[in-house]
């Protein structure tokens, strides 16, 4: 289900401004952090909710030997549900 679609432009320094419609829907404010996920040519940007990089990646670091790559999306969904 698509909530919003908009387009940006990559600058010479590799920067992309997030369109205002997307920033408003995501409640993004200046200085907040986002994560970038790249999979099969698709880029997903997720707002970080007051978690440090170490906190975000800890479950993945602990489980990296126990899970297969194809299990990662399901793990992320479970972690998100636990957070709520």
PDB file of N, CA, C and O in Angstrom:
ATOM      1  N   UNK A   1       0.842  -1.172   0.000  1.00  0.00           N
ATOM      2  CA  UNK A   1       0.000   0.000   0.000  1.00  0.00           C
ATOM      3  C   UNK A   1       0.893   1.244   0.000  1.00  0.00           C
ATOM      4  O   UNK A   1       1.707   1.416   0.907  1.00  0.00           O
ATOM      5  N   UNK A   2       0.756   2.070  -0.960  1.00  0.00           N
ATOM      6  CA  UNK A   2       1.547   3.285  -1.094  1.00  0.00           C
ATOM      7  C   UNK A   2       0.800   4.437  -0.432  1.00  0.00           C
ATOM      8  O   UNK A   2      -0.355   4.703  -0.767  1.00  0.00           O
ATOM      9  N   UNK A   3       1.455   5.124   0.511  1.00  0.00           N
ATOM     10  CA  UNK A   3       0.851   6.271   1.178  1.00  0.00           C
ATOM     11  C   UNK A   3       1.166   7.575   0.464  1.00  0.00           C
ATOM     12  O   UNK A   3       0.340   8.488   0.428  1.00  0.00           O
ATOM     13  N   UNK A   4       2.373   7.658  -0.107  1.00  0.00           N
ATOM     14  CA  UNK A   4       2.773   8.884  -0.806  1.00  0.00           C
ATOM     15  C   UNK A   4       3.889   8.559  -1.786  1.00  0.00           C
ATOM     16  O   UNK A   4       4.725   7.692  -1.531  1.00  0.00           O
ATOM     17  N   UNK A   5       3.892   9.258  -2.892  1.00  0.00           N
ATOM     18  CA  UNK A   5       4.959   9.124  -3.883  1.00  0.00           C
ATOM     19  C   UNK A   5       5.397  10.533  -4.247  1.00  0.00           C
ATOM     20  O   UNK A   5       4.571  11.408  -4.508  1.00  0.00           O
ATOM     21  N   UNK A   6       6.707  10.739  -4.262  1.00  0.00           N
ATOM     22  CA  UNK A   6       7.243  12.030  -4.674  1.00  0.00           C
ATOM     23  C   UNK A   6       8.633  11.782  -5.225  1.00  0.00           C
ATOM     24  O   UNK A   6       9.150  10.670  -5.119  1.00  0.00           O
ATOM     25  N   UNK A   7       9.246  12.800  -5.810  1.00  0.00           N
ATOM     26  CA  UNK A   7      10.540  12.623  -6.455  1.00  0.00           C
ATOM     27  C   UNK A   7      11.525  13.652  -5.935  1.00  0.00           C
ATOM     28  O   UNK A   7      11.161  14.793  -5.654  1.00  0.00           O
ATOM     29  N   UNK A   8      12.792  13.231  -5.808  1.00  0.00           N
ATOM     30  CA  UNK A   8      13.868  14.129  -5.418  1.00  0.00           C
ATOM     31  C   UNK A   8      14.982  14.032  -6.438  1.00  0.00           C
ATOM     32  O   UNK A   8      14.907  13.239  -7.377  1.00  0.00           O
ATOM     33  N   UNK A   9      16.017  14.840  -6.256  1.00  0.00           N
ATOM     34  CA  UNK A   9      17.160  14.862  -7.158  1.00  0.00           C
ATOM     35  C   UNK A   9      18.432  14.704  -6.345  1.00  0.00           C
ATOM     36  O   UNK A   9      18.577  15.320  -5.289  1.00  0.00           O
ATOM     37  N   UNK A  10      19.350  13.888  -6.827  1.00  0.00           N
ATOM     38  CA  UNK A  10      20.629  13.681  -6.157  1.00  0.00           C
ATOM     39  C   UNK A  10      21.562  14.829  -6.532  1.00  0.00           C
ATOM     40  O   UNK A  10      21.738  15.135  -7.712  1.00  0.00           O
ATOM     41  N   UNK A  11      22.162  15.468  -5.512  1.00  0.00           N
ATOM     42  CA  UNK A  11      23.091  16.575  -5.759  1.00  0.00           C
ATOM     43  C   UNK A  11      24.473  16.026  -6.112  1.00  0.00           C
ATOM     44  O   UNK A  11      24.709  14.820  -6.048  1.00  0.00           O
ATOM     45  N   UNK A  12      25.377  16.924  -6.484  1.00  0.00           N
ATOM     46  CA  UNK A  12      26.753  16.531  -6.814  1.00  0.00           C
ATOM     47  C   UNK A  12      27.444  15.873  -5.622  1.00  0.00           C
ATOM     48  O   UNK A  12      28.361  15.072  -5.804  1.00  0.00           O
ATOM     49  N   UNK A  13      27.013  16.204  -4.406  1.00  0.00           N
ATOM     50  CA  UNK A  13      27.603  15.622  -3.197  1.00  0.00           C
ATOM     51  C   UNK A  13      26.855  14.366  -2.737  1.00  0.00           C
ATOM     52  O   UNK A  13      27.154  13.830  -1.670  1.00  0.00           O
ATOM     53  N   UNK A  14      25.901  13.898  -3.517  1.00  0.00           N
ATOM     54  CA  UNK A  14      25.154  12.693  -3.167  1.00  0.00           C
ATOM     55  C   UNK A  14      24.008  12.940  -2.204  1.00  0.00           C
ATOM     56  O   UNK A  14      23.465  11.992  -1.638  1.00  0.00           O
ATOM     57  N   UNK A  15      23.637  14.173  -2.009  1.00  0.00           N
ATOM     58  CA  UNK A  15      22.560  14.511  -1.088  1.00  0.00           C
ATOM     59  C   UNK A  15      21.223  14.533  -1.818  1.00  0.00           C
ATOM     60  O   UNK A  15      21.130  14.901  -2.989  1.00  0.00           O
ATOM     61  N   UNK A  16      20.179  14.122  -1.074  1.00  0.00           N
ATOM     62  CA  UNK A  16      18.824  14.157  -1.612  1.00  0.00           C
ATOM     63  C   UNK A  16      17.939  14.840  -0.579  1.00  0.00           C
ATOM     64  O   UNK A  16      17.943  14.455   0.591  1.00  0.00           O
ATOM     65  N   UNK A  17      17.183  15.845  -0.997  1.00  0.00           N
ATOM     66  CA  UNK A  17      16.213  16.475  -0.106  1.00  0.00           C
ATOM     67  C   UNK A  17      14.957  15.618  -0.102  1.00  0.00           C
ATOM     68  O   UNK A  17      14.451  15.232  -1.156  1.00  0.00           O
ATOM     69  N   UNK A  18      14.460  15.324   1.098  1.00  0.00           N
ATOM     70  CA  UNK A  18      13.217  14.552   1.208  1.00  0.00           C
ATOM     71  C   UNK A  18      12.064  15.522   0.951  1.00  0.00           C
ATOM     72  O   UNK A  18      11.949  16.538   1.638  1.00  0.00           O
ATOM     73  N   UNK A  19      11.217  15.224  -0.022  1.00  0.00           N
ATOM     74  CA  UNK A  19      10.117  16.141  -0.351  1.00  0.00           C
ATOM     75  C   UNK A  19       9.244  16.453   0.862  1.00  0.00           C
ATOM     76  O   UNK A  19       9.051  15.603   1.731  1.00  0.00           O
ATOM     77  N   UNK A  20       8.725  17.663   0.914  1.00  0.00           N
ATOM     78  CA  UNK A  20       7.929  18.135   2.048  1.00  0.00           C
ATOM     79  C   UNK A  20       6.746  17.222   2.339  1.00  0.00           C
ATOM     80  O   UNK A  20       6.422  16.990   3.504  1.00  0.00           O
ATOM     81  N   UNK A  21       6.095  16.699   1.305  1.00  0.00           N
ATOM     82  CA  UNK A  21       4.935  15.821   1.534  1.00  0.00           C
ATOM     83  C   UNK A  21       5.341  14.571   2.305  1.00  0.00           C
ATOM     84  O   UNK A  21       4.605  14.108   3.176  1.00  0.00           O
ATOM     85  N   UNK A  22       6.513  14.025   1.986  1.00  0.00           N
ATOM     86  CA  UNK A  22       7.006  12.826   2.669  1.00  0.00           C
ATOM     87  C   UNK A  22       7.452  13.179   4.088  1.00  0.00           C
ATOM     88  O   UNK A  22       7.146  12.453   5.034  1.00  0.00           O
ATOM     89  N   UNK A  23       8.177  14.295   4.239  1.00  0.00           N
ATOM     90  CA  UNK A  23       8.625  14.714   5.582  1.00  0.00           C
ATOM     91  C   UNK A  23       7.440  14.923   6.517  1.00  0.00           C
ATOM     92  O   UNK A  23       7.484  14.535   7.684  1.00  0.00           O
ATOM     93  N   UNK A  24       6.389  15.534   5.999  1.00  0.00           N
ATOM     94  CA  UNK A  24       5.213  15.780   6.830  1.00  0.00           C
ATOM     95  C   UNK A  24       4.539  14.473   7.231  1.00  0.00           C
ATOM     96  O   UNK A  24       4.166  14.306   8.392  1.00  0.00           O
ATOM     97  N   UNK A  25       4.378  13.548   6.294  1.00  0.00           N
ATOM     98  CA  UNK A  25       3.743  12.266   6.603  1.00  0.00           C
ATOM     99  C   UNK A  25       4.559  11.451   7.604  1.00  0.00           C
ATOM    100  O   UNK A  25       3.998  10.725   8.424  1.00  0.00           O
ATOM    101  N   UNK A  26       5.891  11.575   7.533  1.00  0.00           N
ATOM    102  CA  UNK A  26       6.776  10.829   8.438  1.00  0.00           C
ATOM    103  C   UNK A  26       7.098  11.607   9.712  1.00  0.00           C
ATOM    104  O   UNK A  26       7.781  11.093  10.597  1.00  0.00           O
ATOM    105  N   UNK A  27       6.610  12.844   9.808  1.00  0.00           N
ATOM    106  CA  UNK A  27       6.899  13.719  10.956  1.00  0.00           C
ATOM    107  C   UNK A  27       8.406  13.864  11.162  1.00  0.00           C
ATOM    108  O   UNK A  27       8.893  13.829  12.292  1.00  0.00           O
ATOM    109  N   UNK A  28       9.135  14.028  10.062  1.00  0.00           N
ATOM    110  CA  UNK A  28      10.587  14.214  10.116  1.00  0.00           C
ATOM    111  C   UNK A  28      10.917  15.674  10.362  1.00  0.00           C
ATOM    112  O   UNK A  28      10.368  16.572   9.725  1.00  0.00           O
ATOM    113  N   UNK A  29      11.827  15.890  11.303  1.00  0.00           N
ATOM    114  CA  UNK A  29      12.273  17.240  11.607  1.00  0.00           C
ATOM    115  C   UNK A  29      13.780  17.323  11.428  1.00  0.00           C
ATOM    116  O   UNK A  29      14.474  16.307  11.445  1.00  0.00           O
ATOM    117  N   UNK A  30      14.273  18.524  11.259  1.00  0.00           N
ATOM    118  CA  UNK A  30      15.703  18.746  11.070  1.00  0.00           C
ATOM    119  C   UNK A  30      16.508  18.083  12.186  1.00  0.00           C
ATOM    120  O   UNK A  30      16.185  18.218  13.366  1.00  0.00           O
ATOM    121  N   UNK A  31      17.555  17.370  11.797  1.00  0.00           N
ATOM    122  CA  UNK A  31      18.448  16.727  12.758  1.00  0.00           C
ATOM    123  C   UNK A  31      18.065  15.303  13.117  1.00  0.00           C
ATOM    124  O   UNK A  31      18.869  14.590  13.718  1.00  0.00           O
ATOM    125  N   UNK A  32      16.853  14.864  12.764  1.00  0.00           N
ATOM    126  CA  UNK A  32      16.463  13.491  13.075  1.00  0.00           C
ATOM    127  C   UNK A  32      17.198  12.524  12.155  1.00  0.00           C
ATOM    128  O   UNK A  32      17.614  12.892  11.056  1.00  0.00           O
ATOM    129  N   UNK A  33      17.348  11.303  12.608  1.00  0.00           N
ATOM    130  CA  UNK A  33      18.092  10.285  11.870  1.00  0.00           C
ATOM    131  C   UNK A  33      17.152   9.401  11.064  1.00  0.00           C
ATOM    132  O   UNK A  33      16.003   9.173  11.442  1.00  0.00           O
ATOM    133  N   UNK A  34      17.675   8.905   9.931  1.00  0.00           N
ATOM    134  CA  UNK A  34      16.962   7.929   9.113  1.00  0.00           C
ATOM    135  C   UNK A  34      17.932   6.805   8.765  1.00  0.00           C
ATOM    136  O   UNK A  34      19.144   7.012   8.709  1.00  0.00           O
ATOM    137  N   UNK A  35      17.394   5.632   8.537  1.00  0.00           N
ATOM    138  CA  UNK A  35      18.171   4.471   8.096  1.00  0.00           C
ATOM    139  C   UNK A  35      17.910   4.240   6.619  1.00  0.00           C
ATOM    140  O   UNK A  35      16.812   4.498   6.125  1.00  0.00           O
ATOM    141  N   UNK A  36      18.916   3.755   5.924  1.00  0.00           N
ATOM    142  CA  UNK A  36      18.779   3.427   4.507  1.00  0.00           C
ATOM    143  C   UNK A  36      18.946   1.918   4.345  1.00  0.00           C
ATOM    144  O   UNK A  36      19.928   1.346   4.816  1.00  0.00           O
ATOM    145  N   UNK A  37      17.997   1.282   3.685  1.00  0.00           N
ATOM    146  CA  UNK A  37      18.051  -0.139   3.382  1.00  0.00           C
ATOM    147  C   UNK A  37      18.032  -0.290   1.865  1.00  0.00           C
ATOM    148  O   UNK A  37      17.172   0.286   1.198  1.00  0.00           O
ATOM    149  N   UNK A  38      18.965  -1.054   1.315  1.00  0.00           N
ATOM    150  CA  UNK A  38      19.006  -1.295  -0.124  1.00  0.00           C
ATOM    151  C   UNK A  38      18.817  -2.784  -0.359  1.00  0.00           C
ATOM    152  O   UNK A  38      19.552  -3.608   0.186  1.00  0.00           O
ATOM    153  N   UNK A  39      17.821  -3.124  -1.181  1.00  0.00           N
ATOM    154  CA  UNK A  39      17.554  -4.523  -1.497  1.00  0.00           C
ATOM    155  C   UNK A  39      17.030  -4.630  -2.914  1.00  0.00           C
ATOM    156  O   UNK A  39      16.026  -4.009  -3.264  1.00  0.00           O
ATOM    157  N   UNK A  40      17.706  -5.413  -3.721  1.00  0.00           N
ATOM    158  CA  UNK A  40      17.279  -5.684  -5.092  1.00  0.00           C
ATOM    159  C   UNK A  40      16.966  -4.403  -5.869  1.00  0.00           C
ATOM    160  O   UNK A  40      15.971  -4.335  -6.591  1.00  0.00           O
ATOM    161  N   UNK A  41      17.810  -3.403  -5.718  1.00  0.00           N
ATOM    162  CA  UNK A  41      17.640  -2.166  -6.470  1.00  0.00           C
ATOM    163  C   UNK A  41      16.610  -1.202  -5.914  1.00  0.00           C
ATOM    164  O   UNK A  41      16.353  -0.159  -6.515  1.00  0.00           O
ATOM    165  N   UNK A  42      16.013  -1.534  -4.769  1.00  0.00           N
ATOM    166  CA  UNK A  42      15.046  -0.640  -4.135  1.00  0.00           C
ATOM    167  C   UNK A  42      15.643  -0.071  -2.854  1.00  0.00           C
ATOM    168  O   UNK A  42      16.278  -0.787  -2.080  1.00  0.00           O
ATOM    169  N   UNK A  43      15.434   1.216  -2.644  1.00  0.00           N
ATOM    170  CA  UNK A  43      15.941   1.890  -1.455  1.00  0.00           C
ATOM    171  C   UNK A  43      14.780   2.213  -0.537  1.00  0.00           C
ATOM    172  O   UNK A  43      13.793   2.817  -0.956  1.00  0.00           O
ATOM    173  N   UNK A  44      14.903   1.808   0.723  1.00  0.00           N
ATOM    174  CA  UNK A  44      13.901   2.102   1.741  1.00  0.00           C
ATOM    175  C   UNK A  44      14.547   3.010   2.763  1.00  0.00           C
ATOM    176  O   UNK A  44      15.656   2.743   3.225  1.00  0.00           O
ATOM    177  N   UNK A  45      13.859   4.087   3.121  1.00  0.00           N
ATOM    178  CA  UNK A  45      14.339   4.999   4.144  1.00  0.00           C
ATOM    179  C   UNK A  45      13.370   4.914   5.318  1.00  0.00           C
ATOM    180  O   UNK A  45      12.161   5.069   5.146  1.00  0.00           O
ATOM    181  N   UNK A  46      13.908   4.667   6.515  1.00  0.00           N
ATOM    182  CA  UNK A  46      13.078   4.512   7.710  1.00  0.00           C
ATOM    183  C   UNK A  46      13.508   5.511   8.763  1.00  0.00           C
ATOM    184  O   UNK A  46      14.700   5.688   9.013  1.00  0.00           O
ATOM    185  N   UNK A  47      12.549   6.157   9.374  1.00  0.00           N
ATOM    186  CA  UNK A  47      12.819   7.094  10.460  1.00  0.00           C
ATOM    187  C   UNK A  47      13.315   6.316  11.682  1.00  0.00           C
ATOM    188  O   UNK A  47      12.750   5.281  12.034  1.00  0.00           O
ATOM    189  N   UNK A  48      14.354   6.811  12.316  1.00  0.00           N
ATOM    190  CA  UNK A  48      14.888   6.200  13.532  1.00  0.00           C
ATOM    191  C   UNK A  48      14.192   6.865  14.714  1.00  0.00           C
ATOM    192  O   UNK A  48      14.192   8.089  14.845  1.00  0.00           O
ATOM    193  N   UNK A  49      13.607   6.050  15.559  1.00  0.00           N
ATOM    194  CA  UNK A  49      12.860   6.559  16.707  1.00  0.00           C
ATOM    195  C   UNK A  49      13.717   6.567  17.967  1.00  0.00           C
ATOM    196  O   UNK A  49      13.575   5.686  18.815  1.00  0.00           O
ATOM    197  N   UNK A  50      14.593   7.538  18.099  1.00  0.00           N
ATOM    198  CA  UNK A  50      15.401   7.751  19.298  1.00  0.00           C
ATOM    199  C   UNK A  50      16.258   6.543  19.698  1.00  0.00           C
ATOM    200  O   UNK A  50      16.564   6.375  20.878  1.00  0.00           O
ATOM    201  N   UNK A  51      16.639   5.725  18.762  1.00  0.00           N
ATOM    202  CA  UNK A  51      17.513   4.599  19.052  1.00  0.00           C
ATOM    203  C   UNK A  51      18.887   4.866  18.468  1.00  0.00           C
ATOM    204  O   UNK A  51      19.014   5.460  17.397  1.00  0.00           O
ATOM    205  N   UNK A  52      19.910   4.427  19.176  1.00  0.00           N
ATOM    206  CA  UNK A  52      21.260   4.565  18.641  1.00  0.00           C
ATOM    207  C   UNK A  52      21.493   3.469  17.604  1.00  0.00           C
ATOM    208  O   UNK A  52      20.763   2.479  17.552  1.00  0.00           O
ATOM    209  N   UNK A  53      22.508   3.661  16.791  1.00  0.00           N
ATOM    210  CA  UNK A  53      22.864   2.649  15.790  1.00  0.00           C
ATOM    211  C   UNK A  53      23.157   1.320  16.472  1.00  0.00           C
ATOM    212  O   UNK A  53      22.772   0.269  15.959  1.00  0.00           O
ATOM    213  N   UNK A  54      23.828   1.346  17.613  1.00  0.00           N
ATOM    214  CA  UNK A  54      24.141   0.118  18.342  1.00  0.00           C
ATOM    215  C   UNK A  54      22.869  -0.598  18.789  1.00  0.00           C
ATOM    216  O   UNK A  54      22.791  -1.825  18.722  1.00  0.00           O
ATOM    217  N   UNK A  55      21.868   0.168  19.248  1.00  0.00           N
ATOM    218  CA  UNK A  55      20.605  -0.430  19.672  1.00  0.00           C
ATOM    219  C   UNK A  55      19.844  -1.035  18.499  1.00  0.00           C
ATOM    220  O   UNK A  55      19.246  -2.104  18.619  1.00  0.00           O
ATOM    221  N   UNK A  56      19.873  -0.349  17.376  1.00  0.00           N
ATOM    222  CA  UNK A  56      19.155  -0.817  16.190  1.00  0.00           C
ATOM    223  C   UNK A  56      19.764  -2.103  15.660  1.00  0.00           C
ATOM    224  O   UNK A  56      19.046  -3.031  15.288  1.00  0.00           O
ATOM    225  N   UNK A  57      21.090  -2.158  15.626  1.00  0.00           N
ATOM    226  CA  UNK A  57      21.761  -3.303  15.005  1.00  0.00           C
ATOM    227  C   UNK A  57      22.077  -4.439  15.980  1.00  0.00           C
ATOM    228  O   UNK A  57      22.487  -5.515  15.542  1.00  0.00           O
ATOM    229  N   UNK A  58      21.901  -4.236  17.270  1.00  0.00           N
ATOM    230  CA  UNK A  58      22.232  -5.269  18.256  1.00  0.00           C
ATOM    231  C   UNK A  58      21.552  -6.612  17.972  1.00  0.00           C
ATOM    232  O   UNK A  58      22.235  -7.636  17.963  1.00  0.00           O
ATOM    233  N   UNK A  59      20.229  -6.650  17.738  1.00  0.00           N
ATOM    234  CA  UNK A  59      19.609  -7.955  17.465  1.00  0.00           C
ATOM    235  C   UNK A  59      20.180  -8.631  16.220  1.00  0.00           C
ATOM    236  O   UNK A  59      20.306  -9.854  16.171  1.00  0.00           O
ATOM    237  N   UNK A  60      20.519  -7.832  15.224  1.00  0.00           N
ATOM    238  CA  UNK A  60      21.084  -8.417  14.003  1.00  0.00           C
ATOM    239  C   UNK A  60      22.495  -8.950  14.246  1.00  0.00           C
ATOM    240  O   UNK A  60      22.857 -10.009  13.733  1.00  0.00           O
ATOM    241  N   UNK A  61      23.292  -8.215  15.030  1.00  0.00           N
ATOM    242  CA  UNK A  61      24.644  -8.693  15.341  1.00  0.00           C
ATOM    243  C   UNK A  61      24.590  -9.980  16.144  1.00  0.00           C
ATOM    244  O   UNK A  61      25.374 -10.897  15.900  1.00  0.00           O
ATOM    245  N   UNK A  62      23.666 -10.058  17.107  1.00  0.00           N
ATOM    246  CA  UNK A  62      23.553 -11.250  17.952  1.00  0.00           C
ATOM    247  C   UNK A  62      23.038 -12.450  17.164  1.00  0.00           C
ATOM    248  O   UNK A  62      23.406 -13.589  17.449  1.00  0.00           O
ATOM    249  N   UNK A  63      22.197 -12.195  16.187  1.00  0.00           N
ATOM    250  CA  UNK A  63      21.562 -13.291  15.453  1.00  0.00           C
ATOM    251  C   UNK A  63      22.249 -13.615  14.141  1.00  0.00           C
ATOM    252  O   UNK A  63      21.833 -14.551  13.458  1.00  0.00           O
ATOM    253  N   UNK A  64      23.284 -12.880  13.762  1.00  0.00           N
ATOM    254  CA  UNK A  64      23.835 -13.018  12.409  1.00  0.00           C
ATOM    255  C   UNK A  64      24.300 -14.430  12.084  1.00  0.00           C
ATOM    256  O   UNK A  64      24.288 -14.822  10.917  1.00  0.00           O
ATOM    257  N   UNK A  65      24.704 -15.196  13.073  1.00  0.00           N
ATOM    258  CA  UNK A  65      25.133 -16.574  12.800  1.00  0.00           C
ATOM    259  C   UNK A  65      23.966 -17.554  12.852  1.00  0.00           C
ATOM    260  O   UNK A  65      24.085 -18.689  12.391  1.00  0.00           O
ATOM    261  N   UNK A  66      22.861 -17.128  13.400  1.00  0.00           N
ATOM    262  CA  UNK A  66      21.724 -18.011  13.603  1.00  0.00           C
ATOM    263  C   UNK A  66      20.661 -17.903  12.511  1.00  0.00           C
ATOM    264  O   UNK A  66      19.820 -18.791  12.372  1.00  0.00           O
ATOM    265  N   UNK A  67      20.697 -16.816  11.736  1.00  0.00           N
ATOM    266  CA  UNK A  67      19.646 -16.622  10.741  1.00  0.00           C
ATOM    267  C   UNK A  67      20.218 -16.568   9.335  1.00  0.00           C
ATOM    268  O   UNK A  67      21.394 -16.271   9.122  1.00  0.00           O
ATOM    269  N   UNK A  68      19.356 -16.860   8.401  1.00  0.00           N
ATOM    270  CA  UNK A  68      19.719 -16.772   6.982  1.00  0.00           C
ATOM    271  C   UNK A  68      19.264 -15.412   6.454  1.00  0.00           C
ATOM    272  O   UNK A  68      18.363 -14.783   7.008  1.00  0.00           O
ATOM    273  N   UNK A  69      19.904 -14.979   5.377  1.00  0.00           N
ATOM    274  CA  UNK A  69      19.602 -13.667   4.814  1.00  0.00           C
ATOM    275  C   UNK A  69      18.117 -13.510   4.502  1.00  0.00           C
ATOM    276  O   UNK A  69      17.550 -12.439   4.721  1.00  0.00           O
ATOM    277  N   UNK A  70      17.490 -14.552   3.999  1.00  0.00           N
ATOM    278  CA  UNK A  70      16.075 -14.441   3.627  1.00  0.00           C
ATOM    279  C   UNK A  70      15.151 -14.328   4.847  1.00  0.00           C
ATOM    280  O   UNK A  70      13.972 -14.013   4.691  1.00  0.00           O
ATOM    281  N   UNK A  71      15.666 -14.581   6.059  1.00  0.00           N
ATOM    282  CA  UNK A  71      14.871 -14.462   7.277  1.00  0.00           C
ATOM    283  C   UNK A  71      14.906 -13.046   7.875  1.00  0.00           C
ATOM    284  O   UNK A  71      14.134 -12.745   8.786  1.00  0.00           O
ATOM    285  N   UNK A  72      15.781 -12.189   7.377  1.00  0.00           N
ATOM    286  CA  UNK A  72      15.961 -10.845   7.941  1.00  0.00           C
ATOM    287  C   UNK A  72      14.688 -10.004   7.884  1.00  0.00           C
ATOM    288  O   UNK A  72      14.350  -9.380   8.891  1.00  0.00           O
ATOM    289  N   UNK A  73      13.955  -9.951   6.754  1.00  0.00           N
ATOM    290  CA  UNK A  73      12.738  -9.124   6.759  1.00  0.00           C
ATOM    291  C   UNK A  73      11.742  -9.537   7.845  1.00  0.00           C
ATOM    292  O   UNK A  73      11.150  -8.671   8.489  1.00  0.00           O
ATOM    293  N   UNK A  74      11.551 -10.817   8.058  1.00  0.00           N
ATOM    294  CA  UNK A  74      10.623 -11.277   9.096  1.00  0.00           C
ATOM    295  C   UNK A  74      11.126 -10.878  10.480  1.00  0.00           C
ATOM    296  O   UNK A  74      10.332 -10.477  11.331  1.00  0.00           O
ATOM    297  N   UNK A  75      12.426 -10.981  10.714  1.00  0.00           N
ATOM    298  CA  UNK A  75      13.009 -10.556  11.990  1.00  0.00           C
ATOM    299  C   UNK A  75      12.737  -9.071  12.233  1.00  0.00           C
ATOM    300  O   UNK A  75      12.370  -8.681  13.341  1.00  0.00           O
ATOM    301  N   UNK A  76      12.915  -8.246  11.205  1.00  0.00           N
ATOM    302  CA  UNK A  76      12.675  -6.809  11.342  1.00  0.00           C
ATOM    303  C   UNK A  76      11.209  -6.535  11.684  1.00  0.00           C
ATOM    304  O   UNK A  76      10.923  -5.675  12.517  1.00  0.00           O
ATOM    305  N   UNK A  77      10.283  -7.251  11.056  1.00  0.00           N
ATOM    306  CA  UNK A  77       8.862  -7.067  11.352  1.00  0.00           C
ATOM    307  C   UNK A  77       8.560  -7.431  12.802  1.00  0.00           C
ATOM    308  O   UNK A  77       7.812  -6.718  13.470  1.00  0.00           O
ATOM    309  N   UNK A  78       9.133  -8.533  13.301  1.00  0.00           N
ATOM    310  CA  UNK A  78       8.909  -8.936  14.682  1.00  0.00           C
ATOM    311  C   UNK A  78       9.468  -7.907  15.664  1.00  0.00           C
ATOM    312  O   UNK A  78       8.828  -7.586  16.665  1.00  0.00           O
ATOM    313  N   UNK A  79      10.663  -7.392  15.373  1.00  0.00           N
ATOM    314  CA  UNK A  79      11.276  -6.389  16.262  1.00  0.00           C
ATOM    315  C   UNK A  79      10.435  -5.118  16.304  1.00  0.00           C
ATOM    316  O   UNK A  79      10.283  -4.509  17.363  1.00  0.00           O
ATOM    317  N   UNK A  80       9.888  -4.714  15.157  1.00  0.00           N
ATOM    318  CA  UNK A  80       9.051  -3.525  15.112  1.00  0.00           C
ATOM    319  C   UNK A  80       7.785  -3.712  15.957  1.00  0.00           C
ATOM    320  O   UNK A  80       7.362  -2.794  16.660  1.00  0.00           O
ATOM    321  N   UNK A  81       7.178  -4.917  15.884  1.00  0.00           N
ATOM    322  CA  UNK A  81       5.972  -5.186  16.664  1.00  0.00           C
ATOM    323  C   UNK A  81       6.273  -5.174  18.156  1.00  0.00           C
ATOM    324  O   UNK A  81       5.453  -4.698  18.942  1.00  0.00           O
ATOM    325  N   UNK A  82       7.436  -5.688  18.566  1.00  0.00           N
ATOM    326  CA  UNK A  82       7.822  -5.700  19.978  1.00  0.00           C
ATOM    327  C   UNK A  82       7.968  -4.285  20.517  1.00  0.00           C
ATOM    328  O   UNK A  82       7.672  -4.022  21.683  1.00  0.00           O
ATOM    329  N   UNK A  83       8.424  -3.382  19.668  1.00  0.00           N
ATOM    330  CA  UNK A  83       8.677  -1.999  20.065  1.00  0.00           C
ATOM    331  C   UNK A  83       7.388  -1.253  20.398  1.00  0.00           C
ATOM    332  O   UNK A  83       7.398  -0.326  21.209  1.00  0.00           O
ATOM    333  N   UNK A  84       6.303  -1.645  19.789  1.00  0.00           N
ATOM    334  CA  UNK A  84       5.009  -0.932  19.976  1.00  0.00           C
ATOM    335  C   UNK A  84       4.451  -1.145  21.326  1.00  0.00           C
ATOM    336  O   UNK A  84       3.382  -0.623  21.641  1.00  0.00           O
TER     337      UNK A  84
END
